[in-house]
Amino acid sequence: MEPDAADNAPTGRQPNRSKKEAESAPLDAHSETDSIVLNAPVADVYSYCSRFEELPRFITSLRDVQKIDETHFSFTSLLDGKEYRAVVQIVLRIPERRIAWQAMSDNFPRGVVLFEPLSNRTTEITVRLRSSIESATLTKMTRDYLTNFKRVVERISTP
């Protein structure tokens, strides 16, 4: 399998985007990339991350996730005291390697989660987000959600 441009893009730089992506991105979009190492095998990490209905367990701004079909989910989130609804489409799934999504509105980040096995028992995940959420807030939220995710997955994966 050949890696795509997102695998090789340096942190802080976005890979070349198509004209359609550039036109659909909000003008005030911010980017964030963050990683964390989990003490769990890549299969467990990917499996848990693929259960979208359980995302509110570690993404505290999410109030509800409803499955529409195999690639579409309805998300309800609370940010700065305001409730937002968005339909999110999973645009790419490569088992134990990556999950990419896009929102059908500007109120929800689009992004990708990359899974990198470091050993049989450790996995690094990298999250790359693009959102209209203010940059400092997006950075803090990303770090908090990764930390929460690590805590939840390691608790489940511990034999």
N, C-alpha and C positions, 0 to 999 in steps of 0.2 A: 504494500500500500504506500502510495506516495504522499508525503506530508503536504499540507496546503500552506498558503502564505501566512495564515494565522499562527501556525506552529513556529514559524521562523521570524515573526515580527518582534523586534525588541520591545521591552516594556515601555509603555508610554507612547508608542507610535502605533497608529492604526494601519493595517494592511490596505493596499489599494482597494477602493470600493467601486462598485459599478455605478453608472450614472443613476440608475433607478434607486439604489441604496442612498446615494448622496442626496437625491431629491426627496426621499421619504424621511430622512433623518431630521429631527428638529434642529432649527438654526442655533439654539442655545444648548446643544447636547454636550455632555461631559462624559469623559471616559475614565474608567477605573480598572486596574488589574491588580489582583492580590492572590497570594497562594498560602497554603497551609499544609503541613504534613500530618497525616492521621495514622494512628497505630491500628490499622485494619487493612486487610487484603483488598486489592483493587476491585475484585468481584463484589465484595460486600459494600464498598463505598459507592460503586456505580449502581448497584441494585437499590440501595436506599435513596440515592439521588434521583432515580427514575420513578419513584413513587410520589408523583407530583401532589397528590391529595394530602400528603404528610408534610409538605413544605412549611405550613404554619407552625410546626413544632420547633423550627429554628429560625424562620424568617418572621420575626415578631410583628412586622407591619402587615403581614397577610392575615386576613380574618377568615377567608374561606376560599377553597379551591374546588371547583366542580369539573368533572370530566365531561366534555361535550362529545368527543370521538377520540380515536387513537392519537391524533396529533393536535387537537384543540382543547384548551382548558379555559374556564372562566375564573378569573382571579378577582377577589375583592380585597382591597388594602386600605389601611388607614395611615395617612401621612399628614402631619401637622394639623391633626384634628379634622381632616376632611376625608371622606370616604371616596375611593376611586374604584371603578370597575374596568376591567380590561379582558379582552380575549387574547390569549397567548397561543401561538402556533409553534410546535416543535418542528423545526425545519431540518434537523439532522440528528441522527442517533447512530453512533458507532460504538457498539458494546465495549465497555471497559476502556474507552478512549475519549469520547466527547459527546456532549449534548449541546445543541444550539437552538435558540428560540428567538422569536420576534413577537412583539406586541402589535396588536391592531390599533393601538392608540399611543400617544406620546406620554401617557401617565404611568407607563410601566417600562422598566429597562429592557432592552434587548441584549442578548449576550451569548456567551459560550462557557461551558465548564469543561476543562481538560483534565483527564485522569492519567497520572504517571506512576506506574508501580515502581517503587524504590527497592523493594525486597518482597518476599512472600507475605510479610506482615505489615508493611508500611506503604502508604500511597500519598503522593502529593497531588492536591487538586489546585488548579489555577482557575480563577473566575475572571472573565473579561466582560465588563458591562459598558453600555452606552445608554445614557439617560438624560432627560431634561432636569433631573434632580440636581440641585446645587452641588458643586464639586466636593466641598468639605463634608457635606451630609452624606453624599454617595460613598465617599471614602470610609467614613465611620460606620455606615450601615453595612458595607461589604465586609469589613473586618469583624464586626459584631456577629454577622450571620455565619461567617466561616468558623468563628470560635464556637458558636452555638452548634453548628453542624458537627464539628469535631467532637464535642462533648456527647451529643446524641449518638453518633455512629460508634464511637469508642465504647460507650456503655452497652450498646447492643452487640458489638463484635467481641466483647471480652468473654472468653470461654468460661 
